[in-house]
Amino acid sequence: MRGAVRENVSLAPMMHLRIGGPADWLLEPYAEEDVAAAVVACRELDVPLRVLGGGSNVLVADEGVRGAVMHLASMNRIVRDGNRIAAGAGVTWPSLLRATKEVGLAGLEKLTGIPAMVGGAVAMNAGTRDGETFEHLISITVVEPDGRIAVRGRDQFRAVYRDGRLDGAIVVQATFELTPDDPKAIFERFSASLKKRNATQPVTQRSVGCVFRNPAGDAAGRLIEVAGCKTLRHGGIEVSGLHANYFINDGAGSAADFKALLDEVSKRVRDKFGVQLEPEVKFWGF
Ligand SMILES: Cc1cc2nc3c(=O)[nH]c(=O)nc-3n(C[C@H](O)[C@H](O)[C@H](O)COP(=O)(O)OP(=O)(O)OC[C@H]3O[C@@H](n4cnc5c(N)ncnc54)[C@H](O)[C@@H]3O)c2cc1C
């Protein structure tokens, strides 16, 4: 595999929450063939392999994770072809949105303020009330669990709310089909959407975004708020006073604090409404 292989690397600096212990191995491949080689090597050596994107939806245990974590930040090319734009898995979502705005391709501005990488946005089918990632996808280049590289159409995945249903495939590139529009109009929609987010969500603080998935027909944030959990705290982690489905790390929080708060909030919502909230955040090493 071309790229860096490092041992015992702290994951906290790569996580949006800035929390988490080390991975036994951190793999940083250059290109899709290197991802494929790493997948095959990990299978042969029986080493568990996880893929990390922007770290904005993962809680890593304080003790870290055993096995290998792959980070695709080097795969950060954006190529435009007419109304289509192909982005490597390591392109940050905000830079993809900037690029589409600059070339006058509309659609993704509904999805502003998501601190993902392209691979993570596809894996999670990231979205807002106004739309989701899969709506704009045409095809995805993946490395399959057996190491084969394949280009798959959007319809070959059965993506649902906050889950691209990749079945273990690793996204290395995603191609979006967008609609030509005036860059100024795109910019205005983009700014309006960002302004709305900034007013209603604690986007500048350390979090994983929404901790729980919204139950059918309701909003997890509403249930948490009515259950009286706003500003509830465990150690250095607090339920946001602005949006109750966000838990904020004040800088001193640990993964254990986060998990304890999540369990307490879950219990209070269950006791009050009889609803079992389901975490959206992924747990690594628990
Ligand atoms: C301030 C804030 C606001 C947010 N707002 C939103 C929002 O509006 N809407 C929304 O949907 N989410 C939101 N989120 C949550 C998060 O940004 C999304 O879930 C996002 O899609 C995660 O992308 P990531 O690259 O950070 O992935 P990570 O958090 O690194 O990983 C998430 C999952 O995706 C998998 N994954 C990552 N990269 C790949 C890859 N290349 N191939 C296969 N699997 C991969 C990981 O293994 C993991 O299971 C927010 C988070 C924060 C912190």
The ligand as a Tripos MOL2 file, in Angstrom:
@<TRIPOS>MOLECULE
LIG
   53    58     1     0     0
SMALL
NO_CHARGES

@<TRIPOS>ATOM
      1 C1        -21.8840   20.5940   13.9960 C.3       1 LIG1
      2 C2        -22.4410   19.3660   13.3160 C.ar      1 LIG1
      3 C3        -23.5340   19.4780   12.4840 C.ar      1 LIG1
      4 C4        -24.0600   18.3420   11.8290 C.ar      1 LIG1
      5 N1        -25.1440   18.4820   11.0250 N.ar      1 LIG1
      6 C5        -25.6180   17.4080   10.3690 C.ar      1 LIG1
      7 C6        -26.7420   17.5420    9.4830 C.ar      1 LIG1
      8 O1        -27.3130   18.6070    9.2870 O.2       1 LIG1
      9 N2        -27.1730   16.4320    8.8390 N.ar      1 LIG1
     10 C7        -26.5800   15.2180    8.9970 C.ar      1 LIG1
     11 O2        -27.0100   14.2450    8.3440 O.2       1 LIG1
     12 N3        -25.5290   15.0660    9.8320 N.ar      1 LIG1
     13 C8        -25.0310   16.1210   10.5070 C.ar      1 LIG1
     14 N4        -23.9800   15.9810   11.3650 N.ar      1 LIG1
     15 C9        -23.4090   14.6340   11.5840 C.3       1 LIG1
     16 C10       -22.2670   14.2790   10.6140 C.3       1 LIG1
     17 O3        -21.6610   15.4440   10.0860 O.3       1 LIG1
     18 C11       -22.7630   13.3980    9.4690 C.3       1 LIG1
     19 O4        -23.2480   12.1540    9.9490 O.3       1 LIG1
     20 C12       -21.6810   13.1220    8.4350 C.3       1 LIG1
     21 O5        -22.2370   12.4470    7.3340 O.3       1 LIG1
     22 C13       -20.5070   12.3100    8.9890 C.3       1 LIG1
     23 O6        -19.4680   12.4050    8.0530 O.3       1 LIG1
     24 P1        -17.9530   12.2310    8.4700 P.3       1 LIG1
     25 O7        -17.1550   12.3190    7.2250 O.co2     1 LIG1
     26 O8        -17.5820   13.1270    9.5750 O.co2     1 LIG1
     27 O9        -17.9710   10.7140    8.9330 O.3       1 LIG1
     28 P2        -17.3980   10.0700   10.2680 P.3       1 LIG1
     29 O10       -18.0530   10.7160   11.4360 O.co2     1 LIG1
     30 O11       -15.9330   10.0240   10.2460 O.co2     1 LIG1
     31 O12       -17.9640    8.5880   10.0940 O.3       1 LIG1
     32 C14       -19.3600    8.3330   10.1740 C.3       1 LIG1
     33 C15       -19.6360    6.9300    9.6220 C.3       1 LIG1
     34 O13       -19.3490    6.9260    8.2240 O.3       1 LIG1
     35 C16       -18.3860    5.9060    7.9250 C.3       1 LIG1
     36 N5        -17.5050    6.3970    6.8600 N.ar      1 LIG1
     37 C17       -16.7840    7.5420    6.8500 C.ar      1 LIG1
     38 N6        -16.1090    7.6540    5.6910 N.ar      1 LIG1
     39 C18       -16.4160    6.5390    4.9570 C.ar      1 LIG1
     40 C19       -16.0250    6.0680    3.6870 C.ar      1 LIG1
     41 N7        -15.1700    6.7360    2.8900 N.pl3     1 LIG1
     42 N8        -16.5290    4.8830    3.2520 N.ar      1 LIG1
     43 C20       -17.3900    4.1550    4.0260 C.ar      1 LIG1
     44 N9        -17.7910    4.5530    5.2600 N.ar      1 LIG1
     45 C21       -17.2970    5.7350    5.7140 C.ar      1 LIG1
     46 C22       -17.6270    5.6750    9.2260 C.3       1 LIG1
     47 O14       -17.0060    4.3950    9.2430 O.3       1 LIG1
     48 C23       -18.7360    5.8480   10.2490 C.3       1 LIG1
     49 O15       -19.4890    4.6510   10.3390 O.3       1 LIG1
     50 C24       -23.4460   17.0890   12.0320 C.ar      1 LIG1
     51 C25       -22.3150   16.9700   12.8560 C.ar      1 LIG1
     52 C26       -21.8230   18.1020   13.4980 C.ar      1 LIG1
     53 C27       -20.6110   17.9490   14.3770 C.3       1 LIG1
@<TRIPOS>BOND
     1     1     2 1
     2     2     3 ar
     3     2    52 ar
     4     3     4 ar
     5     4     5 ar
     6     4    50 ar
     7     5     6 ar
     8     6     7 ar
     9     6    13 1
    10     7     8 2
    11     7     9 ar
    12     9    10 ar
    13    10    11 2
    14    10    12 ar
    15    12    13 ar
    16    13    14 ar
    17    14    15 1
    18    14    50 ar
    19    15    16 1
    20    16    17 1
    21    16    18 1
    22    18    19 1
    23    18    20 1
    24    20    21 1
    25    20    22 1
    26    22    23 1
    27    23    24 1
    28    24    25 2
    29    24    26 1
    30    24    27 1
    31    27    28 1
    32    28    29 2
    33    28    30 1
    34    28    31 1
    35    31    32 1
    36    32    33 1
    37    33    34 1
    38    33    48 1
    39    34    35 1
    40    35    36 1
    41    35    46 1
    42    36    37 ar
    43    36    45 ar
    44    37    38 ar
    45    38    39 ar
    46    39    40 ar
    47    39    45 ar
    48    40    41 1
    49    40    42 ar
    50    42    43 ar
    51    43    44 ar
    52    44    45 ar
    53    46    47 1
    54    46    48 1
    55    48    49 1
    56    50    51 ar
    57    51    52 ar
    58    52    53 1
@<TRIPOS>SUBSTRUCTURE
     1 LIG1         1 GROUP 0 **** ****
